[in-house]
Amino acid sequence: MLWLWLFNAVTTVVHFIGAHSAEIFINALQGGFAGCLMSDGYAV
């Protein structure tokens, strides 16, 4: 099963379609992150 990952900021929205794993999350934020995170509460 694939999941839709959504990362957004004030001027940018990024969509990923992939497995429900921490790897996508880690790769998306590898350049650094300073802000708030929100989750559906589903543990990975």
C-alpha positions, 0 to 999 in steps of 0.5 A: 500500500502506498501513502501520500506524504505532504510537506508544506511551507508558506510558499512551497508544497511537496508531495511524495507517494511511497511506503509508510516508513520513516525513510521518506520523512528523513529524506524529505527533511535532510536539508534541515528543518526549523518549524512545527511538525504535524502528524496524523498520529499513525506510528511509523 
